[in-house]
Amino acid sequence: MEAIHVMEARRLVLQTQLDAMKTQAERNKWGQFATPTELATDILVYARSLMSSDLQVRFLDPAVGTGSFFSALLKTFSLAQIVGAVGYEIDSAFANGASQLWSNGHLRIYNADFTRVLPPESEKMKFNLLICNPPYVRHHHLLKAEKRRLRIAVEQAISIRLSEQSGLYCYFLGLSHLWLAEGGLAGWLIPSEFLDVNYGKQIRKYLQERVTLLRIHRFDPKEVQFSDALVSSAVVWFRKFKPPVDHEVEFTFGGTLTQPHFSRFISISALDAKTKWTRLSLMNINAPSVISDISQLETSDLTLSYNNVSGKGSGAYKQLSFAGFVGPAGIKAHRGKKLGDLFHIKRGLATGANDYFILNERQVAQSRIPAQFLLPVLPGPRMLPFDEVMADDEGLPLLENRQFLLACDLAEADIQAHYEPLWEYLQVGIKKGVSKGYICSHRNPWYTQERRPACLFLCAYMGRQNSKRGTPFRFILNHSKATATNAYHMLYPKPHLQKALEADPQLARVIWQALSTISQDSLIEEGRVYGGGLHKMEPRELANVPADLIFTLLESNAALIIP
């Protein structure tokens, strides 16, 4: 055992040296994040609990790195029990270093891309224990031709066609199916986002139908497993055979694999690859702090009252309040309604270079860019001190840190001929390389901007629960003509709601306050979470947030016709 600890110490030194050879940006691009020793050990201890003590182990790690899982294997299984151990590593520096480290012959390391290696043809040569922390490479770092190759290979392996938005770890999981012996055990340390995102549907389908899913352990996002990667992780366990009809899957959360904070079992038949599994696995783990779905209330539990209040600069408005939850007759519950039934939800505009295209008032004065090419734009959520943005007589936001977006569709020749200050500013952007950035280089002309008219209602795109506000998502009521960047989602009222707002402008505040009553639990449920407790939500996810209560509130306004 002492020799094993010595080898692990040497491995950690090697890991540190190899990591230092690359920048953080390079490691992010290639998805190289080593598994911490304690986590690797916890995973192998749990693997041992699922395997017979007399079973001869054939071990495979498709992304072996320096061998953290193999090192943990040696701690938890006897050498006599390990009859074979193989690792694949695409990075030659890691492969060569690990080969020298484990030169005693217990681990065979191949310097190769696992996704290009042919699986064993013989069942005897396949592996009965597969443990892997695959490279976390996002889809936009994969070339189009590479995606096509991987998608075809996975479809041939498991008859499932992965989404083009799939990360590299999805392809690793799919291709490994042919390497695992019948009845073999697999443990995958992967980003937990697959439980909820659209591209994860195919992975969830595979886990539900092609193998016997044993357990999914999701680590608490506040307890980051990787010090050098902002990712929320999960460990997925399954055996390679189809699940029994009455099979149940264990979902655990928080703590460690051997000592989770929460556990529940769900019938495999109750799982649906089209739905988010995080919601199912954590149902009832915490009671919602704010009621957000009218279906949670009895018919007699709701009271609505509107009080006339006047606010400076905003005229008279109706303020929403709740009183004792004793409701009048006639309130209808609009069960199953979503925010997408009320709003067209779009991400704010992506400029391609905020520090260049967004100017403060001092920069506007210095640049002398004509006002016709400058649109007011809201600062990011962290810099926005209020949830309600008032406006002056010209529609500019009443903010100290007022900002403006450079937006122009004119051809360069017209700008050079008629707008010298703007032309000079564009030359600065060209010299800085802004015009060659990914977004700008795909636009014609490179300095044009997306169309995102100002709107009344916005929602912050991401945030943390441990922020000063204590809530990751905020709804903003915007009275100004300012547009917003992709730090926000923009909620454009659908025609029936827009008509009601035009008939009664005071309704805007009622809607905003109703949006603000949506519990953070409901919003978090629809989004996804990353390491460190960073929550994000895409437009389609926000559109899926329950809005039954809002519909019920709006129904009392005669101007609004509920479709």
HELIX and SHEET records of a PDB file:
HELIX    1   1 GLU A    2  ALA A   20  1                                  19    
HELIX    2   2 GLN A   24  TRP A   30  1                                   7    
HELIX    3   3 THR A   37  SER A   49  1                                  13    
HELIX    4   4 SER A   68  THR A   76  1                                   9    
HELIX    5   5 SER A   92  LEU A  101  1                                  10    
HELIX    6   6 PHE A  114  ARG A  116  5                                   3    
HELIX    7   7 GLU A  123  MET A  125  5                                   3    
HELIX    8   8 HIS A  139  HIS A  141  5                                   3    
HELIX    9   9 LYS A  144  ILE A  158  1                                  15    
HELIX   10  10 LEU A  168  LEU A  175  1                                   8    
HELIX   11  11 SER A  176  TRP A  179  5                                   4    
HELIX   12  12 SER A  192  LEU A  195  5                                   4    
HELIX   13  13 ASN A  198  GLY A  200  5                                   3    
HELIX   14  14 LYS A  201  GLU A  209  1                                   9    
HELIX   15  15 ILE A  268  ALA A  270  5                                   3    
HELIX   16  16 TRP A  277  SER A  281  1                                   5    
HELIX   17  17 ILE A  294  GLN A  296  5                                   3    
HELIX   18  18 THR A  299  ASP A  301  5                                   3    
HELIX   19  19 LEU A  339  ASP A  341  5                                   3    
HELIX   20  20 ASN A  354  PHE A  357  1                                   4    
HELIX   21  21 GLU A  361  SER A  367  1                                   7    
HELIX   22  22 ALA A  371  PHE A  373  5                                   3    
HELIX   23  23 PRO A  381  MET A  383  5                                   3    
HELIX   24  24 GLU A  412  HIS A  418  1                                   7    
HELIX   25  25 GLU A  420  LYS A  431  1                                  12    
HELIX   26  26 VAL A  434  LYS A  436  5                                   3    
HELIX   27  27 TYR A  438  SER A  441  1                                   4    
HELIX   28  28 PRO A  495  ALA A  503  1                                   9    
HELIX   29  29 LEU A  507  SER A  516  1                                  10    
HELIX   30  30 GLN A  520  GLU A  526  1                                   7    
HELIX   31  31 PRO A  539  ALA A  543  1                                   5    
HELIX   32  32 ASP A  548  GLU A  555  1                                   8    
SHEET    1   A 9 ARG A 108  ASN A 111  0                                        
SHEET    2   A 9 ILE A  82  GLU A  89  1                                        
SHEET    3   A 9 VAL A  57  ASP A  61  1                                        
SHEET    4   A 9 PHE A 127  CYS A 132  1                                        
SHEET    5   A 9 LEU A 180  PRO A 191  1                                        
SHEET    6   A 9 SER A 233  ARG A 239 -1                                        
SHEET    7   A 9 THR A 212  ARG A 218 -1                                        
SHEET    8   A 9 GLU A 248  GLY A 255  1                                        
SHEET    9   A 9 PRO A 260  SER A 267 -1                                        
SHEET    1   B 2 SER A 305  GLY A 311  0                                        
SHEET    2   B 2 GLY A 315  SER A 321 -1                                        
SHEET    1   C 5 PHE A 343  ARG A 347  0                                        
SHEET    2   C 5 TYR A 488  PRO A 493 -1                                        
SHEET    3   C 5 PHE A 457  ALA A 460 -1                                        
SHEET    4   C 5 PHE A 475  ASN A 478 -1                                        
SHEET    5   C 5 GLU A 388  VAL A 389  1                                        
SHEET    1   D 3 ILE A 358  ASN A 360  0                                        
SHEET    2   D 3 GLN A 403  LEU A 406 -1                                        
SHEET    3   D 3 LEU A 374  VAL A 377 -1                                        
SHEET    1   E 3 MET A 462  ARG A 464  0                                        
SHEET    2   E 3 LEU A 534  LYS A 536 -1                                        
SHEET    3   E 3 ARG A 528  TYR A 530 -1                                        
END                                                                             
